[in-house]
Amino acid sequence: MNKNLSKIFSLIVMSLILSACASHGLSNKQKRFLQNEGFNLTQEGWSLGLPDDLLFGSDQYQVAPKTKEKIAHLSKQLLKYDLSKLKIIGHTDNVGANDYNFKLSEKRAEAIKDLFIEQGYKRENIVTIGRGSTQPIVPNTNDANKATNRRVNITIIP
């Protein structure tokens, strides 16, 4: 009898652990908010790709005023829902050398990080990563697609 009870207890504990992992440690309220803001649950967590009109120009990492406004709004909302830890991932198109593109993608991620810090985020709560041109979301076959691949993704760290 004790062995069966122990097995049932173990199954319940494992179910709870798996359930917490599946929700990435976020409350239902936080998940609803993220969905409403356009975040999608990915392998890396809840992630938002900045919209096409907020992307970077070729060989650029400077942030446009429209992007600054979007990040200011987003950062205030994220903090309101106690989502204060982020991973910011920069990407490039395939124009240029790989080493250069990795550095450029890191600068893009850092530029967005700086905007979050201006809005009250702690520097130590934001991780930045540059992925260069290694993860295009569309083929780099024309100028429009290359523009789409010059992007930054923001992922919530629970």
C-alpha positions in Angstrom: 0.0 0.0 0.0 2.8 2.4 0.9 4.5 1.7 -2.4 1.4 2.5 -4.4 0.9 5.7 -2.4 4.5 6.6 -3.0 4.1 6.0 -6.8 0.9 8.1 -6.9 2.6 10.9 -5.0 5.6 10.8 -7.4 3.3 11.0 -10.4 1.5 14.0 -9.0 4.8 15.8 -8.3 6.1 15.0 -11.7 2.9 16.3 -13.3 3.1 19.5 -11.4 6.7 20.0 -12.4 6.0 19.3 -16.1 3.0 21.7 -15.9 5.2 24.4 -14.6 7.8 23.8 -17.3 5.1 23.9 -20.0 3.9 27.3 -18.9 7.5 28.6 -18.6 6.8 29.7 -15.0 4.3 32.4 -16.0 0.9 33.1 -14.5 -2.2 32.8 -16.7 -2.6 36.6 -16.5 1.0 37.1 -17.8 0.5 34.6 -20.6 -2.8 36.3 -21.7 -1.0 39.7 -21.7 1.9 38.3 -23.8 -0.5 36.8 -26.3 -2.4 40.1 -26.6 0.9 41.9 -27.2 1.8 39.6 -30.0 4.3 37.3 -28.2 4.3 33.6 -29.3 5.4 30.6 -27.3 8.5 29.3 -29.0 11.2 26.8 -28.1 13.1 29.6 -26.5 10.1 30.9 -24.5 7.6 33.7 -25.1 9.1 35.7 -28.0 8.1 38.8 -29.9 9.6 39.7 -33.2 9.5 43.5 -33.7 7.2 44.4 -36.6 8.5 45.0 -40.1 8.1 48.7 -39.9 10.5 48.8 -36.9 13.4 46.9 -38.5 16.9 48.0 -39.1 18.3 49.4 -42.4 21.0 47.5 -44.2 24.3 47.7 -42.2 22.5 49.7 -39.5 22.0 49.3 -35.8 20.7 52.8 -34.9 17.1 52.8 -33.6 14.5 54.8 -35.4 12.1 57.1 -33.3 9.2 54.8 -34.1 11.0 51.9 -32.6 11.9 53.9 -29.5 8.2 54.7 -29.0 7.2 51.0 -29.4 9.9 49.9 -27.0 8.9 52.5 -24.4 5.3 51.4 -24.5 6.2 47.7 -24.5 8.7 48.0 -21.6 6.2 49.8 -19.4 3.6 47.1 -20.0 6.0 44.3 -19.4 7.1 45.8 -16.1 3.4 46.3 -15.1 3.0 42.5 -15.5 6.3 41.8 -13.6 8.1 40.6 -16.7 11.5 42.2 -16.0 13.9 39.7 -17.4 14.6 39.6 -21.1 16.7 38.0 -23.8 17.2 40.2 -26.8 18.4 38.4 -30.0 19.7 40.4 -32.9 19.7 39.1 -36.5 21.0 40.3 -39.9 20.5 39.5 -43.5 23.2 37.6 -45.4 25.0 40.6 -46.9 28.6 40.8 -45.7 31.1 38.6 -43.9 29.8 36.2 -41.1 32.0 37.8 -38.4 30.8 41.3 -39.3 27.2 40.2 -39.3 27.6 38.6 -35.8 29.0 41.9 -34.5 26.2 43.9 -36.2 23.5 41.6 -34.8 25.0 42.0 -31.3 25.0 45.8 -31.7 21.3 45.6 -32.7 20.4 43.6 -29.6 22.4 46.0 -27.5 20.7 49.1 -29.0 17.3 47.6 -28.0 18.6 46.7 -24.6 19.7 50.3 -24.0 16.1 51.4 -24.7 14.7 49.0 -22.1 17.3 50.3 -19.6 16.1 53.8 -20.3 12.6 52.7 -19.3 13.7 51.3 -15.9 15.0 47.8 -16.7 18.1 46.6 -14.8 21.1 46.0 -17.1 21.7 42.6 -15.3 18.2 41.4 -16.2 18.7 41.6 -19.9 20.7 39.1 -21.9 21.8 40.0 -25.5 22.7 37.6 -28.2 23.8 38.2 -31.8 23.0 35.5 -34.2 24.2 37.1 -37.4 22.6 35.7 -40.5 22.3 32.2 -39.2 18.5 32.2 -38.6 16.7 33.9 -41.4 12.9 33.8 -41.2 12.6 34.1 -45.0 15.1 33.3 -47.7 17.5 36.2 -48.4 16.5 36.2 -52.1 15.4 39.8 -52.5 15.6 43.2 -50.8 12.2 42.8 -49.1 13.2 39.5 -47.6 16.6 40.8 -46.5 14.9 43.7 -44.7 12.6 41.2 -42.9 15.7 39.3 -41.7 17.3 42.4 -40.2 15.4 42.1 -36.9 15.4 41.7 -33.2 13.5 39.2 -31.1 12.6 39.9 -27.5 12.1 36.8 -25.3 10.8 36.7 -21.8 12.9 35.0 -19.2 10.6 33.7 -16.4 
